[in-house]
Amino acid sequence: MNNNYSLMIHGGAGTLDHVKEGKDAVRYLESIRIVLEHGRYVLSVGGSAMEAVEVCAVMLEDDPLFNAGCGSVLNENGKVEMDAAIMDGSDLSAGAVAGISNIANPVMLARLVLAKTEHVMLVGEGAMRFAEHCGMERVPDKYFLTKQRIQQYEAAKRKGQQLLDHDAAGQEQKLGTIGAVARDKQGNLAAATSTGGIINKKWGRVGDSPIVGAGVYADNVTCAVSATGYGEDFMRTVLAKRISDLIELKNLDANLAVKQGIEYLQNRVKGRGGVILIDREGRCASAFTTKKMIHGWIENGGETMHRF
């Protein structure tokens, strides 16, 4: 067994034309680097893959650069509704929440669903009551109402459009989700995703992020996958599970599996977005149909890498 650890994270896909060389690019890449190094420490001292993906997702949720947690976009009513999921590849256990608000770290609530209930997903008010039962503090609306998100929401309202985050109305948008996948020293895999969804989305809309097999999947037999992009495309193709099946049924390596998976997404539904993956051997791979995807990785304990 490979006793090294591997970690990958992502922070959204799209044209990212608003991120030029210089200050903006440095902010994104430095955030990715810091999160990866924190995850490296967790894994290097023997922490589990589940611990690593949760802590990395929490850090990304706490960074307003990304469309999750405090950086979440606003729905048609000017409110935040967030989705998140986490999955353990050792036994296929999973926890997910959808349509929640006033929770700083939705991925932590998803982990509690996994750990403390017999269910996989809780939604809306039921999820919020469960959070209260678990002692999770609610944070005020103002915690989420950043200047950038309010401007995006107002632009979307003026245009009468539903937009994907971090771009101007009428342009191809950044498709916002954050995610993490990991393989620990024991060979266990895990995956997590979290998102605020789409700007000006319909009240109650849920994307792929909390859907096991669509936006997140982990199985020690194959791989761990986290997706980012236009959620409806990933739900219709059940893409994360499809990529896992390519490894199990066709014995593909990590790079070929994500390549074929993304080709299927493009060919079948003209899907927009990308995926990150770590396979059972700790090999890292990514692919996307957009111009860019913010992501970084540490493969088998090696150098920290990040790019658009």
Secondary structure, 3 states (H helix, E strand, C coil): CCCCCEEEEEEEEECCCCCCCCHHHHHHHHHHHHHHHHHHHHHHCCCCHHHHHHHHHHHHHCCCCCCCHHHCCCCCCCCCCEEEEEEECCCCEEEEEEEECCCCCHHHHHHHHHHHCCCCEEEHHHHHHHHHHCCCCCCCHHHCCCHHHHHHHHHHHHHCCCECCCCCCCCCCCECCEEEEEECCCCCEEEEEEECCCECCCCCCCCCCCCECCCEEECCCCEEEEEEECHHHHHHHCHHHHHHHHHHHHCCCHHHHHHHHHHHHHHHHCCCEEEEEEECCCCEEEEECCCEEEEEEECCCCCEEEEC
